[in-house]
């Protein structure tokens, strides 16, 4: 259903001046005619119909067209109505109004013939005029529809761009949250291990106590520093600043991770059967590091004091296998540090996004974490 907006006063004034002026000129040319009184009445009523076309284009145009059968004084309002309908209504409606206008002026020419032009030329002139009005109005309507469509498309594109920016922002923040979960969980588990040594081994030598206290202090300081850095980045609105973290560790950094775990007293038995780890894609290399890190952290939290076996096997063209096993803690043993239970969930999603698969389960007295990551040839 078409809804017509209330016209501006300037539009009403233009119609009054345009249609009224042309009707006045027509009346002046008919001043000596025998039906001049009828022409005046028709001109006044047609002016009202022309103004009504601003609200109701088709009814106003048809009213002026009907008046045009009585007097040429209604011709300006009738032709203006045909143009209004062509601009604001669908083409079939505009064509019907234009056909009615041609028929009305044919009747007008038969009833009140113009002595200055033949009937054939009169009919040709009327058809050409209404055809031009119909085409002009249809072109204006199409152009307006195109502009509206382009404006809506631009608005949709802007909204879509805004949505993509928001999604990218949220994805980057989720990535940072995953990174900080991995890093903080690893560091805090090391801190908890050394703090436990201080609590349960008070008979240790002063050198051992000093070293353990130093590790706790350093680990807490590093964890707080990394947490402060991420909180600062998450508060920034500029997406470019989300990449200001230190480079993320990869498989080449695994020796340092194993060394930290062993220094904390965790027994880690590593079998590295990877061929040319430098050829491993960066995404898979970083994911592999996080898998080992999460496996060591979980073992340290849930099975403290138990040995951990880590197997790495793979080569270009074959998947990279990461297999981490540790004996389960006795029933009723409380974890060294509380966990959210979401570490393996996030790790599963991370491996899936890297194109791999991850499986974890406890059976036959041990917990097993196994991941496979694609390694193109």
N, C-alpha and C positions, 0 to 999 in steps of 0.2 A: 504494500500500500504506500503510495507516494504521500509524503508529508510536505506541505508547502510552508516555508518559513515566512513569517510576517515581513512584508517589504519595508524597506527604509523609506522615510518621507521623501528623500530625493528621487526615488524611483517613481513614486506617485506624482511628484511634480513634473518629471520628465514625460510621463504618459499624458498628463493634462496638457502640457505645452505642445507635445508632438501631435497627438491625436486631435486635440482641440484646435491647434493651428491649422492642420490640414483640412479638418472639417469646416473651419471658418473660411478658408480659401475656396473650398467646394461650394459652400453656401453663397459666397460672393459671386461665383461664376453662374449660379442658378437664380440670382436675384430677380431676374425678369421672367422666370418660369411660372406656369400656372399653378404649380404645386409647391410653391415656396414655403408655405405654412407647414405642410407635411415635412418638407426637408428640414426645417428648423427643429421640429419635434424629434425627428429621427436622429439628427445630429446630437441633440442633447442626451437622448437615451443611449445612443451608441458611445458617447463619452463615458457614461456611467458603466457600460459594458466593458469598455477598454480598461477602466480602473479596476473592475472586478476580475479581469484576467490576471492581475498580479497575485490574487489569492486562488482563483479557480480558473486556470488557463482554458481548459476545454469548454466548460459551460459558457464562460464569457465570450470566447471566440465564436461559438455557435449562435449566441444571442446577437452579436454584431453581424454575423453572416446572414441571419434571418432578416435583420433590418436592412441589409444591403440589397435585398430583393425589392425594397420599397423606394430607396433613394440612394444616389451616389454619395450623399453626405456620410453614410455609414461605411463606405469603402475603406477609409484609413483605419478605423477601428477593426474591421474584419481582417484586413491584411496583417495588421499588427498582432491580432489574435492568432492567426495562422503561424506567424513567426514565434510567438510565445509557446504555442503548443509544440512546435517542432523542436524547440530548445529544451523543453522541460518534460516532455512525455515521450513514450515509446513511438517508434516509427509508424506502426499501423494506425495508432490514434492520430498522429500528425497527418498521415496521408488521407485519412477519412475527413478530417477537418478541411484540408486543402481541397479535396474533391467537392465537399459541400460549398466551399467558397467559390470554386469555378462555376458550379451549378447555379448558385445565387446570382452571380454576375451575368450569366447567360440569360436568366430570367429578367434581370434588370435591363439588359441590352434589348430584349424583345419588347419589354413594356415601355421603357423610356429610351429609345435608341438615340445614340449620339450622332448628330448630323455631320460631325467632322471626321468620322471614320466608318468604314464599312463593317458589316456584321462579322465577316470572316476575319478581318484584321483585329477586330475587337476580341473575338474568341481566342485568336493566337496570342494576343497581348496578355489576356487574362491567364491563359495556361502557362505562358512563359513566366509571368510574375509569380504565380503560386508555386511553380516548380522551383524557381530561384529561392523563394522564401523557405520552401521545404528543405532544399539542399543546404542552404545557409544554416538553418536551425539545427538540422541533423549533424552538420559538421561541428557546430559550436557545442552541441550536446556530447558528441564523441570526444571532443578535445577536453571538455570539462571532466568527463568520466575518466579519461586517460590521466589527467592531472591528479584526480582524487586517488586513482589506483596507484600512481607513482608515489604519492604522499603516504598512502597506507603501507606500500611496500617498504618505503624508507623507514617508517615507524617500526614495522615488523623487523626489518634488518637491524635497526638500532637496538630494539628490545632483545633480539636474538644475540647480538654482539654482547650486550650487557649480561645476558644469561650465560654465555660462554665464558666471559671474563670471571663471573661469579663462580662458575663451576671450576674453572682453572685455579682460581684462588683457593677454593675449598679443597681441591685435589692436592694442591701444593701444601696446604696446612695439614692435611691428613698424612702426606708423605713425611712432613717434619715430625708429626706426632709419632709415626712409626719409627722414625730414626731415633727420636729421643727415648722411646720405650726401650729400644734395643740397647742404646748406649747407657742410659741411666740404670736399667736393670742389671747390666753387666757390672758397672762400676759399683753400684750399691751392694750387689751380692759379694763382691770382693771385700768391700768395707765390712760387711756383716761377718764374713769369714774371719778376717783379722780381729774384729772386735770380739768375736767368740773365743778366739785364741787367748786374748787378754783376760777374758772372764773365766775361762775354764782351765787355763794354765798359769795361775799366779806364781808358780814356782819357776817360771822360765827365767833365763839369765837376763840381766839388765840390758844387754845388747839386743836380745831378741824382743824384749818388751819395747825398747826404743824403736827398733825397726818396724814392729807391728803398729805402734802408735803413729810413726811417720807415714806408713802406708794408709792408715785410716784418715789422717789429716789430709794427705795429698788426694786421696780418692774423693773425700767429701768436698774439698776445694774444687776439684775438676768437675764433679757432678753439679755443684752450685753454679760454676761458671758456664757450663753448657746449658743448664736450665735458664740462667739469666739471659743468655744469648738468644735462645729460642723464644722466650717470652717477649723479648724486645722485638724480634723479627715478626712475631705474630701480631704485634700491635701496629706494625707499619702498614700503610695503605698502598705503598708502592710495591708491585709484584716483583720488580727487579731486585729488591733487597731480600727476597726470600732465598736467594742463592748465595748468601754471604757466609753460610756455614763452611767450616773447613771441608776439604775434599773427603768424600765418603770412603771408608776403607774397602778394600777388595781382597781377593784371594791371596794376593802377594803379601798382605799384611797379616796373614794367619799366624806366622811364627811369633809375632809380638803378642797376639791374643793368647796363644798357648803358653807363652812364657809368663804372662800375667797370671793365668790360671794356676800354673805350677808354683809360682811364687806364693800364691795364696794358700798353698797346701793341697790343691786338687791334683790327683793323679790322672794325667791325661796320656793315653797311649795312642800316638798318631801313626797311621799308615798312609803315606802320601804316594799314590801310584798315578798321579796326574802327569800326562805327557804334554809338555809345552804349555804351561798355564798362561803364558803371555799371549797366546792366540785366543784365549777364551774371551768372548764379548764382555764388555764392561758391565752391562746390566746383569748378566749371569754371574760374573765374578763377584760383584757386590752382593748379590742375593746369596751366593754360596757362603760368603763370609758371615752374613747375618744368620744363616741356618746353623753354622757351627757355633756362633756366638750364643744363639738362643738355646742350642742343645747343651752347651757347657753351663749356661746360667741356670737352666731348669735342673740339671743334675746337681749343681751346687746348692740350690735352694731346697730341693725335695729329697735328695739323697746325699747329704753331706758326708764326706769321708769316703765315699764309694768311688772306685776307679771308673774312668770314662774311656771308651774305645771309639776312636774317630777314624773312619776309612774314607779316603778320597780316591776315586778312580775315574778316569775318563781320558779321552783324546779327541782331536778334531774329527768330526764325523760320527762320533758315538756320544750318547748322553753322559753328562757328568753326574756320577753317583756320589752321594754324601750319606754315609751310614754312621749314626751315632748311637751307641748303646751304653747303658749303665745299669748296675743292679738296682732293683727297687729297694727302698728303705723299708725296714720292718714296719708292720702294721701298727698304727697308733703314733708313729713318729711325726712330730709337728715339723712343718717346713721351717727352714732356717730364717727365711723372710717371707712375709705374706705376699701373695701374688693376686693379680686381677683376673687371671684365667683367660686373658685375651691375647697373651703373647703368641701362642700357637695359632690362634685364629688369624691374627694379623700376618703371621709368617706364612700360613697357608695361602692367604690372598696375595702376598708378595710373590711367592713361588708361582702361583697361577698366572699372575700378570707377566711373569718372565717366560711363560710358555711351558712351565714344568709341572711336576706333580709332587705332592708331599703327603706322607703317611706317618702317623704316630700312634703307638699303642703300647700297652703293657701286657706282657705274656711271659709265662715260664720264668718268673722271677726277675725279669729285666724290662726296662723301658727302652723302646727302640724308636728312633727318629730317622726316617729315610726320605731323601729328596732326590729327584731326577730333574736335571736342567738340560735343555737342548744345547748342543755344541755343534754348530754348522761346520762342515768340512772346509 
